[in-house]
Amino acid sequence: MKILLTNFHEGDGGGHTTYLMALARGLCDRHEIHVAAPPASRLYREASMIGSVRAVAQPFPNGLGKLAESLRARRQLRAYLHQHAFDIVHVNGSADHRLVLAALRGAESAPRIVLTKHNSKPIAGVGHRWRAKRTHLVIAVSDYTRHMLETSAYAGLPIVTVRNGVDTGYFHPWPAEAVAAERARHAEDATLLLGSNAGTADHKGWMDLIEAIAMLDDDQRRQMRVLLCGKPLSPAQSARLEALGLRDRVRHLGMLDDVRPMIAAIDAGFVLSYAVETISFACREMMAMGKPVLISDFAGLPENIKPGDDGWCVPVRDRAAIAQAIAGMLEDPARLADMGRHAAAHAEREFGLAGFVSSTEAAYATVRSG
């Protein structure tokens, strides 16, 4: 098959970039893969480094006041689509979905359009209804997302659930001596080192974890350290850390090209999102490296863990429940290693890239022949 993968993000792209790079790498030995993304994006940069993948610098202007840019982008994309006659165009957000359909308007021979729904944002409005009529298949990355789609304008389309996969060969438990070395860099005298590679946006819920730590007694707080990676903290976030007296408990490591050393160092991870999230690559990466994960019961996050076995699940934004979970970790830190082994086994069994790529490939084949 000849497949075009598209994404609108101009910067890092987060999980969208991880998702599309996994597909590009996994499919390029059997199919002709093209990736269309803005020229300054991480996706364009990384796709350009794969010799068997063709990366095209394609903007996807989004928002009012960008009519001229949108028209230029549509002409560029229309010419590319006409030149290559793709079997499948796999879109990943409203901006690229919209532009692809606009570029195909009036085309004599059009590819099959596949959409992945990556987030928990509402699916409503005239735009979605218009796009749904011109789309052939929708991929949900969690059961929660599938339910959203089944009650939306896309309900009449074929919908398949393909949960995000992670590279369990790259994200895997490190040897004990390597873990100890990384932990020594960050833990100082801490009994419990918690961390997350899910980012520092407010909706990731990490500040709820900090507020929960503030509810613990002095001795418990002294035993805690928290590692974060991602964009710089906002002034409001930094001010709140200071106000709670927990600035010295939190270490922000910035944007990391390789998150594995940070994950190796922690005793347990957390993803406490309360918006936007679906199933979380970060959660699955931490589990694959042998770390139990504390999650909120938001969207598809509960589909990652088995509570009490390889993680903990708390109600969204329930700081008392978060504090209780942390206190339990402090009371029985030896249990975390066993939970981590269960997390790694769970990831190896269910989160691998091979199943993710083959299931997506099967969805393409079905829609192409349909």
ABEGO torsion letter per residue (X at the ends): XBBBBBBABABAGEAAAAAAAAAAAAAAAABBBBBBBBAABAAAAAAAABAABBBBBBBBBBEBGAAAAAAAAAAAAAAAAAAAGBABBBBABAAAAAAAAAAABGBABBBBBBBBBABABBBBEAAAAAAAAABABBBBABAAAAAAAAABAAAABBBBBBBBBBBAAABBBBBAAAAAAAAAAAAEABABBBBBAAEABAAAGAAAAAAAAAABBAAAAAABBBBBBEBBBBAAAAAAAAAAGAAAABBBAEBBABAAAAAAABABBBBABABGBBAEAAAAAAAAAGBBBBBBABEAAAAABBBGAAEBBBBBGBAAAAAAAAAAAAABAAAAAAAAAAAAAAAAAAABAAAAAAAAAAAAAAAAAX
